[in-house]
Amino acid sequence: MLNRYPLWKNLVILFVVLFAGLYALPNIYGEDYAVQISATRSGEVTLDTLSQVERTLERGGIQPIGVEYEGGQILVRVDSDDDQLAAREMLVSELGINYVVALNLAPATPDWLAAIGGEPLKLGLDLRGGVHFLMEVDMEEALMKIRDQMATSVRDRLRDERVRYRRVEESGNDVVIELRNADDYQSAVTSLRNQYQGYDLRTDASQNTITLEMTDQFLQDTRANAIDQNITILRNRVDELGVAEPVIQRQGQDRIVVELPGIQDTARAKEILGATATLEFRFQDTQNDLQDAMAGRVPFGSRLYDMRGGGQVLLQNQIILTGDHIVDASVGYDESNRPQVNISLDSAGGRLMTQATRGNVGEPMATVFIEFIATGETTDEGRIAFERVEEVVSVATIQAVLGSNFRITGVGSAQDAQNLALLLRAGALIAPIQIVEERTVGPSLGAENVKAGLTAIVAGFILVLLFMGIYYRKFGLVANLALLTNLVMIVGIMSLVPGATLTMPGMAGIVLTVGMAVDANVIIFERIREELLEGRSPQQAIARGYENAFSTIADANITTLITALILFAVGTGSIKGFAVTLAIGIVTSMFTAIAGTRAVINLVWGRQKRLTKLSI
């Protein structure tokens, strides 16, 4: 009896090992300190910008490793973090507000490896660091939205109950209602009393006015909800960016900390996280003359809006629908191969759109894009000042009654369409935020702790190798080869899997899988020894040893794999990272401990017809 694998099986094992090893290679090249330049909506990165960057660095005495222009972005690689910070300061001053200048860490992977998708393993903030953002929420804007909604609700309620009023307007955090006469005043008091939770109703019969005042508790709850909702939406946006194990948490009264481990495109992260974008759909005012409105005679109930790309359009003040009802947004292309955004609404939004368009087929409807941009100034209270920017991205004629699914055209480039779809899909921020602090952070445990941890892991691994080599002799050397291959495969697969990030708990998962791989080899080798003691030939002992050990090894690893899957399903953050590493390690350890060692043993001992002794 001989032990041998067919040629195809040996080739498959070799291919898997080489494939994983190939994608583990980028990890030996490390990363360069870099500064990344991209354009804001009002700017554009061109070859002239590239020349401007190079001249700025030359004047500042910074010699970059390289300056790359690709995909509408510029990446400047430098030797040290000091040069990185100095370059960023110079470029921010030189380029101005039309460009985003962000700190980055760029892989030093060779071009031939990068061309086949090779990337280094992403490390968490506790090992390698990443990007740290401190964001401040504009609470005043959140309160303004609440007041606007309240005023609209009051108007609708009074109108439905046929109560006449002179005005409904906001005053500070209050909503003031002035009625036409005493009868309307009494009707309004009856209608509005106890209807709005969080508001106290104050009346003035002599002036026929009612004031809805926000309570202190409602103000406090609104501020807390704005932070919580923004955190949820930021988490959705981070998920869209494909960042693994992010940290998004509240800090103080109105600030949010966002840490993105292993993030590469920090400029895009800043753009997506900081954007406060939503949509409004309004009918175009076709009853009044646009030229009169542009001359300053804007009719009551309408307003002039700027068009993206130039020009103006007159729209009705009444909002058909807001972006709050959007449940999905994706990029597509129209009949002329121009980018568009396909919108899906929730059931309530679909009903509103159907009601609005049923009697307006053939009328033009505009899509208004709204975002808040930091002005770079501060308010009297010392807070970041934001400017509300509104522009019409498209005006299209309603061809048929619209429902829950429709499309927006005229959104600009494919990248603009992709960014708009991402923001709408992830949700609009409840209140605008400003990145008040940005930095790349080093290991949270400190370099000494990380070094000590790695030293302990390496020392433990060496002791395992020595034990296996001494106790199981030549077979132990085969097991050691399998252990090293297992580590390479784990690194290669984690480098290949999108979003996989290695953290300290993940390293613990690797150590655990190494132990499980050793355990599998110990079980196999002990079974082989038992077969030899029972008088079987070496070839029979090898075959029966692997056969008898397989069920035990499979049971142990499958139960652990199930546990890892449960941890991944219910865990968050570091727990999920541990589960991913453990699951990958279980699969690779079974492959190397069973198929890998068997292939080597078959090649070395399995073909010997007169084998009388095993070095085990």
N, C-alpha and C positions, 0 to 999 in steps of 0.2 A: 504493500500500500504506500503510495506516494502522496505528498501534500503539495498541490500546485494550483495556482489560479490560472484560468485561461488568459491569453494575451490581452483580450479586450478589457478584462477586469483590472489587470495591472495598469493598463493605459488610462483607464478612467480614474483610478486612484492617483496616478501620477499627475494627470491633468488637473484634478481638483486641488491637489497640494500646490502645484505650480501657479494655478490661477489665483488662489488665496495669497500665495507668497508675492505674486506680482503686485497685487493691490495693497499689500502691506509695505512695499518698498517706499512709497512716498513719505512714510514716517521717519525715515533716516535722514531726510534732507532738511527738516525743520522749517522755520518760517522767518520772513523778513519783516522788520518794522516798516510800516507804510502809511502814506497819507492818500486818501481817496477823494477825488473832486468830481462832483456831479452837479447838474444844473437844476435850479428850481424851475417853477412853471414859466417864469418870466425870463429865464436865461437859456443859454445853449452852449454846450461844450463843443468847440471846434478845434481845428488845427492851430488857429490863431491863439486860442486859449492855451494850447499845449506850449506854444512858443513863449507866451506870457509867463507860464509856470516855470519854464526852464530859465528864463531871464531873472525871475524873482529869486530862484534858488541860487543862481550864480552870484547875484548881488549880495545875498546873505551869507555867502561863503560855505554853502552846503553842497557837498559832492554826493549826489544820489547814486545808488547802485544801478538804478535804471528808472526810466520814465516811460510808462506804457499808455497808449491811447487805444481804447477798444470799447465798442458798444456805447458810445456817447459818454464815456467816463475816462478819467485820467487817474492812473495809479503811480505814485511816486514811492520807490523803495529806498530806504536809507539804512545806515549801519547800526544806529543805536536809538534808544528811546529819547535821548536828549535831542538828537537831530530831528526825530519825528515831531516832538513838541515844538521845536523852533521853526520847522518848516510849516507846520500848521498855523502858527501865529502869523508868520509872514504872508502866507497865502490867503488867510482870512482877511487881513488888512488890504492886500492887493486886489483880490477878486471882488470883494463886496458882497452884498446881500443876495445877488442873483445866483450864487453858487453855494453848494453845501460842501464844506471841507471837513472831513471826518477822519479820525484815527482808525487804523486798521492793522491787521496782521495778515500778510499775504504769504501763501505757501510758496516755498522755494522749489517746488516739484519741477523736474525737467519737462520740457515741452512734449517729449515723446510719451511720457507717462500721463501728463495732463490731457493729451489728445485722446487717450482711451478711457478717460474718466477717473484717473488715479488721483486721489486726494488724501492728505494725511488725516489720521483719526482726530475727530474733534474732542477736545478735552473740556471738562466743565470748569467753572470759575474756581473751584477748590483745587484744581490741578494746574491749569494753564492760564486761567483768567478769561476775559471776554470783554463785553461792553457793559458799562454801567450808566444808566440814565436816571436822573432825578427830575421828575416832571411836576409842574405846578398847575393845578386846575383853576380855571377862572370861574369862581362860584357866582359872580354877579351875572354872568351870561346864563348859568343854569337857572338862577332865580328869575331872570327876565323871561325865559321860555315858559316857566310856570305861570308867571303873571299874564303872558300873552294867551296861554291856553285858558286861564281863568276868565279873562275878559271876553274871549270868544265864546266860552261856554255860557256866560251870563247873557250876552247879546242873543244867542240862539234861544235860550230859555225864555227870555222876555218876549222875543219875537213870536215864539210858538204859542205863548199864552196871551198874545195880543195886548201886551202892556207897553204903552208908549214911553219912550225915554228921550231925553235931550242928548245925553252923552254917556258913554261907558269908557272910562280911561284909567290908565295906571298912574299911580302917584306913590313913588317910593316902592315899598313892598305891598302896597294896598291897591285895591280896585275901587274906584269911586263911580257911583251910578247916580245920575241926576234925572229925575222923572219930570214929566210934563205938568202934572197937576196932583192934587191931594189924592184923588181916586186912584190914579196910576201908582202913586207912592204906596198907598195901603195894599194894593194888589201885589206890588213888587215885594214888600216886606213879607207878606204871606207866602209868596212863591219862593223867596230866597232863604227864608229862615230855616236853619238846621239842614240846609241842602249841601253845604260845602264843608267837609271835614277839614280841620286845620285852619279855618278862618273864623274870626269873631265878627259878628254883624253889629255895626254901630249905626244908629239912625239919627236923622235930624229932620223932624217934621216941618220945621219952619222954612227950611231950604229945599224940601222935597228931595233929599239926598240920602243915599245909603252907602256906607263904606264897609267893604270886606277887608278886614285886617288879618294878615298872617300872624299866627300865634308863634311864640318863641319856640315851642316844641316842634311846630311844623317846620320852622326855619332850620332847626337843628337836624331834623329828620331828612329834610331836603338836601342839606349839605352832605350828610352821610350817604344818602342814596346816590348822589351825583358821583361821589368817590367810588362807591361799590359798583355802580353801573359802568363807569369808565374802566375800572379794573377788569370787569368781565369782557368788555369790548376790546381792551388792549390785549387780553389773553387770546381772544379770537384772532386778532391781527397777528400776534406772534405765531399762532398755529399756522396761519396762512404763509408766514415767512419760513416755516419749516424748522423752527428752533426747538431743540430738545431740552427738556428740564429747565425752562426759564423760571426766574423768580420775579413775581409781580405782586407787590404788597404795598399797603398804605403806610405813609410816614407822616405823622403829625395831623393837622387839621385838613390840609388841602394839597398834600403832595403824595406822589406815587413813585416808588422805586421799581425800576425795571432792569433786571440783569439778564443778559443774553450770552450764555456760554458758547464759545466756539463759533460765534457769528462771523461771517466773512464780509458780507456787503453791508457795512455799517451805515453807509450813506442812504441806501434804500430803507434800512431799518428806521432811520431818523425820519425819512419822508413819510413812511407808512404809519409809524406810531404817532407822529405828531400831527398828522393831518386830521382836521375836523371837517369832514365832508358829508353833505347830504344832498338830496334832490327835492325840488318842488315842481309840481306840474300845474301850469296855469294856462288859461285860454288867452289867446291874443285878442286885443281890443281892435276889432275891425270896424267899429261904428264911428270912431273918431280918427281925425287926421294925424298921421305921425309927424308931419312937418310942423303942425301947430304945437304939438307936444314938445318937439325939439326946440321950438322957439320960446318955450317957457310956459305955454298954455296947456298944462297937463290936466286932462279932465278928471273930475271927481270919480273915485273908484278905480282909477288906473294909475300906472306908474311906468316910467321909462327904464329899460334895462339895457346894459351893454351886451353886445353879441361877442362871443368868442371869435376872434379873427377880424373884428372890426364891425362898425355899424351899431345901430340901436333898434330896439323894437318896443312897442307899446303893449303892455300886458295888463290884464285885469288883476285887481288886488286879491280877489277871492282865490284861495288855494284849492285846487282839486284834490290833491293828494301829496303827502310828504314821504320822505324816504323811510320813515318808521315802519311802513307796511311792507318793505322789501324783504323777502325771505331768501332770494338767490339772485345772483347776477353773474353772467358769464360773457366772455368775449366771442363774437362771431363776425361774419363778414356778409355784407349785402350783395346784391346782384352785380354791383360794379367792383367787387372785391375790396371795398372800403370797410375799415373796422367799425363795428357797432357793439353795443352792450345789450344783451338779452336780459330782460327783467322778469322776475316772477314775484307776484304779490301774495300776501296771505289772503284768507277768505274775506276779511273785512275790507282790505284794500281793493280786492277784485270787485266787490259790490259797489264801492265808491266810484271806481273807475267806470264801471258799467253804467251807473246812474248818471255820471257826468257826461259820458260820451253818447248815450242813447239818443239824446235830442240835439246833438251837435256834430253829426256826421257831415263831413265837408268843411268843417271849421278848423282853423289852425290851432294847434296846441304846442306850447313851449315847454322845454325842459330846462329848469333853472338849476345850475350847479352852485352850491353855497359852501364856502370854507372860511375859516378864521385864520388869519395870518398875523403872527407877532410883528408889531411895528418897530420893535427895538427900543421903545420908550416905556416909561413907567407911569402909573397913575399917581395921584396925590397921596394915595395910601401906600405907595411903594410897590404896587403889584404890576405884573406884566400887562402892557396894553395890547389889545388885539383889535384888528380891523376886520370887519365883516365884508367879505368880497363875494359879490354875486354876479354871475354871468350866464347868459343863455347859451347852452351848448347846441341846441337844435330847435327848430320850429318846423313841425311837420303837419300836414293836413290829415285829419282823422278820416281814414278810408272806410272804416267799419266800426261797429260798437266794440270797444276794447274790454277785455276781462282781466284775468289774473296774469296773463302772459303777453308781453309786447316787447318792442325793441326801441332803443335810442340810437339815432344815427348822428353823424356830424361831431363825433367825440374827439377828433384829432388823429394822432398817430396810433399805431397798434399798442405802443407802450402806455399812452394816455388811457386807452380803452382798458388795458389790463389793470392799471392802477385804480381807475374809477370802479371797475368791477370788484376788485379786491376790497376797497373801502366800503362799498355798498353791501357786499356780502358779509363782511365782518361786523358791520354796523357803524352808525355814526356816533361819535362821542357825544355824551350828554352835554358836556361843556368843553370849550377849547382848552388845550393844555399847551404848555411851553416847556421845552427842555431847558432847565436852568443849570444843569450840570451834566457833563459827559466826560467819561474817562474810561480808559482800559484798565482793568484791575488785575493784579497778580493773584497767586494762590492765597486763598483766605486762611489756610492753615499755616502760612509762612513757609519760606523756602527751606528752613531747617527741618520743619516737621515733615514736609514732603520728601526731602532727602532721606530722613530717618525711616519713613515708611517704605520707600523704595528699597533702602538697604536691607530692611527686615524681610521684605518679599524676596529679594535676590538671595539673601542668606538662607532663607527657608527652602527656596527652590534648589539651591546647590546641595543642601543637606539631603533632600529627597533624591537627587540624582546620585549622590554618593551611596546612599543606602541601597537604592535599587541596583546600582552597579556592583556593589560588594555582595549583597545578599543573593541576587539572582544571576550574577556573573554575566555571561554574554547575552542571555535573555534580558537581563536588566538593562544592558546597553541599548537593546532594541526598544525597551519601554522608555528609556530616556530620550531616544530619538523621537518617539511618538509624542512625548511631552513637549519637546521643543517645537515640533511641527504643530501641535495643538495650539500653542501660544501664537505662532505665526498666523495660523488660520483664524483665530479669534480676532486678532488685530486686522487682518485683511478683510474679513467679512464686516466687521464694525466700520472699517474705513469705507466700505462699499455701500452699506445700508444708509439711505438718506435719513438724516435727522438723528442718527445714533451718536451719543455723546458719552465719553468715559469720565466718570467721577470717582471719588474715593470709594463710595459704596460699590461702584462698578468694578473697581480693582479688587474689592473683597469678593465679588462674584467670580472674578478670574481665578483668584487663589482657591476658592471653593471648587471650581471645576477642575483645576489641576489636581486637587486632592481626590476628586471623584475619578479622574482618569487613572491616577495611580492605583486607586482602589480596584478599578476594573482589571488592570494588569495583574495586580496581586491575586485576585480571584482566579484569573485564567492560569497563571503560573502555578498556583497551588493545586488546581485541578489537574494540571499536567503532571505535577509531582505525584499526586495520588494515583494517577493511572500508571505511572512508572513503578510505583511501589506494589501495585497489584500484578505486576509482571507483564504488562503490555509492552510492545515494541515502541521505540521512540516515535515512529511515524504515527502509530495508532494513538499514542498518548497525546501528541499534538492535536490530532483531529478531534478526539473525544474531549480533550480539555477545553477547546474552544466551544464545542457543541454544548457541553454540560454547563459551561459558565454563562452562555449567552442569555438564557432566561433570567438568571439572577441579576445580571448586569442590566438587562432591559427593564425589568421590573423596578429596580432602584432608580434608574434614570428617568423612566416615564413618570413615575410618581413625583420626582423632583421637578420635571418639566411642567407637569400639571400645576404644581405649586407656583412655579415661576409665571405661568400664564395667568393664574388668579391674582398674583401680586401686580402684574402688569395691568390687569383689567380694573382693579379697585384702588391701586396705589397712585400716588402722585409724586412728582419731583424725583428725589433721589431713590425712592423705593422703586419707581418705574424703571429708572436707570439700572438699578441692581438686577431687576427682573429680566431686562433685555440682555444684559451681559451674561447672566446665568443661563438663560435659554439658549443663546448662541453657543456658550461654552459646553453645555450638555450635548448638543448635537455634534459639535466638533470632537469632543472627547470620546464619544461613542464611535465616531468614524475612525479616529486615530488609534484608539485602544483596541478596537476589534478588527476593522478592515485593514488599517495601516500596519499594525504589528504582525498580523497574519500574513500580509503580503511579503513583508521583509523576511519573516521566519520561513515562509515557503521558498523564497528565493535562495536563502542561505542553507537551510537544512532539508527542506521538503523534497528536493530532487536527488538526495543522496540515497542510493539503493541499499547500501551496506551501512547505514547509520546505526551505530550500536550504543551511543552515549550522547546525552544532551548536557550542555553547560548551563544548568539551571539550579 
